[in-house]
Amino acid sequence: MLSFTPFENLDISEYRKILSRFPEIRNCEYAYANLFAYQDVYETQYSTFADGIVIRMKVGGKPTYLFPMVSEIYFADAVKEITGLCARESCGVHFSILPKEFAQKLSTDFGAEKPRFSRDFSDYVYEKDSLCTFGGRHLHAKKNHLHKFFSLYGDKFSYSEIKSASDITECKNFNEKWYMLNATYEKSLKSERAATECMLDNFFRLKLKGGMIRVSGKLCAYTIASDLHDESDTIIIHVEKGLYDVQGIYPAICSEFLKNSCEKYKFVNREDDLGDEGLRQSKTSYCPVFFEDKYSVFIKNKEC
């Protein structure tokens, strides 16, 4: 029987252990930090079921489910439980943010409609080593920006990891300035700002990694990231912010963080672009090696 409770009650270590059983999951929404930081926006909840969990969110006021994170022998039972619950609450079951194989399974085995896909929600995934140095012809422009940063600030900048409460405070103060400079987009950035501040306030609880670049002792950029579980080969960049008047600061914080703080990883997930043309152009310019696509499906309840 499903019994949902706020996502913040789910132990992070237990969640990561469960998620490690699903190596096919690489997309950013399954990161504990993202689920935690956006739980108020999406009213995110979870329920234990069999040997795993079921996560429910609300999008546009309607419930939607991630794929049931349970062993194969319990998968059909979990779908049946969700379908029964939705029959009592609404007229169908929405599953979203699904890897392709899970979407197809729901379609072929459980009568779901044809999986739907939107490019707007695909995560950009890159080779870490490429973004450490921006080597190769395709990243030549980024390398030029990085060289510009070093030529201007090479003897003035320093990189360090986010390690202390004072570092967190410095990043929060930086946020005030960054969002003030981007006040034109205040409405569209409202949820992002709240999630970023949530990550900073819970940085150590969420087991986040982060890096900072200071120029002449002044913070000019920082980044926040996490992985999905201990065996993951992919680091997910949740936040990356820099001052635009510091030339080359974005390639610099990207390179310095990956080079100095992400030795164990092979890939970098820089999340999706949500259909924003500026973000799409920027993320494409870093030359992704593949996209982590996401699908949604709908199962119509027979009772409705």
N, C-alpha and C positions, 0 to 999 in steps of 0.2 A: 504494500500500500504506500502510495506516495504521500509524503507529508513535508511541505516546503517550509523553509526557514531562511532568513536573510543570509546572503552569501558571505558576509563578514564573519559568520560563525563557523565557516569551514576552515579547518586547520590547513595552513599552506603546505606543510610537509606531507600530510595525507593526500592532498590534492595532487601535488607533484608526483607522488608515488603512483597514484591511479593513472595519471596522464602518461607516465613513462611506458605504460602497456600499449600505447597507441602511437608508435613512431611515425605513422603516416600523417599525424597532426603537426603542422608547422605554422599554421596561421596565427596572427597576432591576437585575435580575440580570445583564444584559449589560454593566454598567459594570465596567471593568477592576478598579476598587478593590474592588467586592463579590466578584468572582471570586477576586481575590488574597487578600482578608481571610478568606474562608471556605473556602479551598482545603484546609485540614487537616480541616475538618468533613466536606466532601464528597469528599475525595480527588480534587480537580479536576485534570484533565490535558488536554493538547491535542496534536493532530497536524497537521502541515501536510498539505494535500491540494490538488493542482492550483494554483489561484491564490488559495487561502484557507486556512481552518483548520476543524477539527472539534474540538469540546470535549465531553469526557466527564466526568460526575460520578457519585457513588454516593449513592443515597438509600435508606435502609433496607437497606444492603448490596447493592443491585442497581444495575447500571450504567444510567444514563440519559443521553441526548444532547441537547444544544441543536441548533437547526437548523444544518445545514452551511453555514458562511459562505463559499460559493464562488459563482462566476458561474453563471448559469442553464444554460449549456452543460455544466457539470460536475456539476450537482445530482444527476441520476440516478445518475451514477457514484459519487458520494459515498454516497448512500443504499445502493447495491448493496454497497459496501465495508463499511459499517457492518452491514448485514444479514448479510453473509458472516461477519464477525468474531463477531457475536452468535450465529450458528448454531454456531460452534465453542465458544463460552463458555456459552451459555444457550439458552433456548427462544423467545426473542422480542426485539424491539427496542422500547425505551421512548424516546420523544422527549418532552421536557417544556419548559415555559416558552416556548411557541411563540406568536407572533402568529397570529391567526385564519386569515389567508390561507395561511400555511405549514402549519398543521394541516390545513386543507381540502385542500391540494395533496397532502399525504402520504396522506390518506384516499382521494381520488378517483383519483390517479395511481399510487399504490404499494401499494394494498390494505390500508392501515391501518384499524383499527377507527374507529368514529365518534369525532371529537374530544371530549374530556372537558373540562369547565370547572368551576372552583370559585371562587366569589366571594371566598373567604378570601385568594386570591393576587392579586387585582386591585390594581394600583397606583392611588393617588389622584393625579390631576393637576389643578393649579389654574392660574389666570391669575396670573402674577407680580405685575402691577400691583395686583391686588386684595389680595394678601397684604402688599404694601408699606404700604398705608394702611388696610386693612380697611374700605373704603368700601362703601356700599350697605346696604340694610335687612337682608339675610340675614347680614351680618357685624357687625351692630350690637353684639352681646354681646362679640365679640372686641375691637372698638374700645373698648368701655367698659373692658375689662381693660387694654388698652394705655394708655388715658388714666389709669387708676389707677396704673399703673407710673410714668408721667411725673409725676403729681401727688405721688407719694411720693419718687421718686428723680431727678426731672428735673435737679436741680443737683448730683447725686452720682454719676451713672452716666457711663460712657464706653464707646464701641464701638471696637473695632480688629480688623483682620484677623489671622489666625494667620500669622506671617511668620518667626519665629525659633525656634531650638532652645529658648530659654527659655520661649517661648509653649507649645511642645509639653510641656515639663516641667510647666508650670502646669496644663495641661489634664489631664495624667496624675495629678497630685496631686489635682485636683478629682474625677477619677473615683473615687479611693479613698474619698472622702467620700460621693459620690453612691451608689455601690454599697453602702456600709455602711448608708446610710439606707434602702436598698431591699433589705436582706438577706432579707426575707420571701420575695422572689422570686428568691433567689440561684440556685436550680437552673434555672429557666426562662431566666434571664439569662446563664447561663454562656457559651453560644456567642456571644451578642451582645457580652459584655464582652471576650472574646478577640479578636473581630473589630475592635471599637473600638480596643483597645490596639494591634492590628496596624496599623490605619490611622494611628494617631498615631506609631508607631515608623517607619512608612514614608511619612510625610506628603508629603515632597518627591519621593520616588521615584514615588509614585502620582499626582503632579500634582493634589493635592487643593486645594480652597479651604476656608477656614474663617473663622469670626468669633467674637469673644468680647465679653461684656458684663461690665464690672466695676462694682461699686457701692462707693463710698468706697475704691477701689483693690483691692477683693477680688473675685476671679472668682466670678460667680454663674451664668453660663451660657456655653455654647459650642456651635458647630455645625460639622459637616464635610460637604462636598458635592463632587460632581464632575459632569462631563458625559460623554456617550458618545464624542464625537469633536469635532473643531474646528468643524464646521458645525452642530452640534446647537443647537436653539433651546430646549432643556429642561435645567434644572439639577436634579440628583437629590440630595435631602437624605438622607444616610446616617446621620448622628448628630445629635441635638439634645437637649441635657441642660441642665437648670436646677434651681435650688434652689426647692422648692415653697413655702418660707416667704417668698420674695420675690414679692410679689403682681404678677401680670402679666408675669412673667419670660419665659414661653414665647411669648406674642404679641410681646413685645419683641425677643427674639433672632431670631424669624422675620422680623419687619418690618425690623429694622436690617440684618441680613445681606443680605436681598434688595434693599433700597433702596441700600445702600452698596457691595455687592460683586458684584452680579449684573446689571449694566446690560444686557448683550447678550442676555439670555434673555427669552423670551415666556412659557414655562410652567415650573411647578415640580412635580416628581414627588416626593411624600412617601412613596413606597413603599407596601407593603401592610399589612394588619392581622393576617394569619395567623389570622383567626377570633377574635381577642381582642375581647370586647365593649367593654371600656374604650377600647382603641385605636380601634375602629370608631366609637364615639361621638365621640371626640376628632377623628379625621380627617374625619368627616362634618361636624362643626361648622365646619370651615374652608371648606365649600362647594366641592367639586371641580367642575370643568367637564366632565370626563369621566374614565372609568376605562380604564386600560391593562390589558385582560384578557389572560389567559394560558391556553393550552390544552395538553393532553397527548394523545398518541396512542400506540397500541401496534400493532406489525406482527408478526403471528405467522409464524415461520419455517416454510416448507414442510418443511424437513428434520427438524423436531421433532414 
